[in-house]
Amino acid sequence: MIRSYFLASPKASLSYHSTLFAMKHIFFKVISLCLIISACSDPKEEVHSSGSSSQLSFSQDYQKPAFVNDQRAEKIKSIQEEIRALMETYAEENHIPGIAYGIVVDDQLMVSDAVGYMNLEKQVPAKPTTDFRIASMTKSFTAVAIMKLREEGKLALNDPVSDYIPEMANITYLTKDAPVIDIENLLTMTAGFPEDNPWGDRQLDESNQMLLDMISEGITFSNVPSFQYEYSNTGFAMLGYIVSQVSGKPYQEYIQEEILKPLGMNQTYWEIDEVPAEQLAIGYRWEDEEWKLEPMLHDGSFGAMGGLITTIKDFSKYVSFHLSAWPPRNGKETGPLKRSSLREMQTPQFPRLNNNAKNYKEEPCPIVSGYGFGLGIYQNCEGQKWVSHGGALPGFGSNYVFYPEYGIGIMAFCNLTYTTPCPLQKIQQLLFDKLDLQTRELPVSNILATRKKQLEESFLKGENALQEKIFAENFFLDESRDHRIKEINLALNEIGEINSVSEMSPQNQLRGTFRIQGELKDIMIFFTLSPTKNAEIQQMLFAVVDKENQ
């Protein structure tokens, strides 16, 4: 049972039942929805960054979220055999010749293995060092290249595409009020181009001239730009051309020099003829109850949408690179792209709700999803977030998914046409049910700890409460001190003798909850601080609740 005291509204004189309803639907909604970590911190200590063209002040005492009693690596190693058994069964059931797979924890490849064959004719086993074509998993590399050029000041995401591909200036839009297609439209697949997977797959080895001629002849639209997400390989082929135009290098060369080499991805290729024969996985399709060879596609202008060939060992470094963006923190940049740019890539655009989704337990659990920059982003009804992308071309299927808040990533490649390469939900069940992996915990900021201590002491004064100069100017305008004192005393009387006060549970740098623990019940207190320099208490909500162990 919950008794609530809503102390930020003149409607605090509601009856018991209406107050209870308000607190259940307002108090807890406020707490649960306010989960975005603020960039604000205790502003008393600041330093200046000299690592960019403009001076950036930041808090010197900011504490990043961290894992408590971190045993992720050991736990994941303990289920290697179970994962292998899942992969073997999955490959057999789905007629997959070979699967290579891996799991990273932060910057370490903790699990790397393979089942089946990379080459059926020669009976060559698949390995974590086998090179597979990863198809559309290439797209985020293209997005990294665009973001890197933006960081260098060589382009902007809102630049019209026609600035770099003049042929785009003459296309015919669907409507008179259509916005001009910009680079961000291509990154987020909102240019209005039609879904083109079957057609696009067969364009991989085409020349830049073919792409330009196609644009000149006219592109068909399925939607108006900036109206709706629709998957487009054509848009990413255009991004590859923009990379080459802006950088002055062929797209593939730019990716190799500016992304792959800095990450140490030395066994990653574009052209099948460049891959050592003993490393290259051969692609197949399952048809008429037998495996048949698929033609191995060569690279070309559409390589930006799906041309990369890589290994689990190499690709794990790229997954770790994306994981390194989390959490936001002080410290030097170490990758080919800033952490903030990586996080921007992992931010969903044009989000969509899948109300019929189920979790890995096959329980109803709606999912909100959106496409960022070459990446799909998902969050389920339990608040779990993951970032992923699949890939499929004739002869190959691939997928990777990483969980920023857990610091882990899963990747798998196979050599069967258009095939999901692993039983992801069963692997998730192992990780999050059996191993019970936990997210990072946010430390309490200095200013939040200070205000919590002050509010705790003030609250317990009863009739003499709320006299300290720690409250923002709106606090007593929103509700008088006398009325607040009355509600505080009612709550204190209801919980009996006070036993203790809990530690602060922060939601971000400037808000959180704590409990006053009584003999009979507890008082849960939520407060949030103002954006002013001295960060005063602008809002306080509290409720009498049952004790946690009841």
PyMOL commands that set and color helices and strands:
alter all, ss='L'
color gray80, all
select helices_A, chain A and resi 16-33+72-77+80-93+135-151+161-163+166-170+183-188+197-201+208-217+233-247+251-263+272-274+303-306+312-323+339-345+424-434+446-459+462-464+475-478+481-495
alter helices_A, ss='H'
color red, helices_A
select strands_A, chain A and resi 2-5+46-49+56-59+98-105+108-119+124-125+132-133+284-287+290-293+309-310+349-354+367-371+376-380+385-393+396-403+408-414+498-501+505-508+511-518+522-529+537-545
alter strands_A, ss='S'
color yellow, strands_A
deselect
rebuild
show_as cartoon
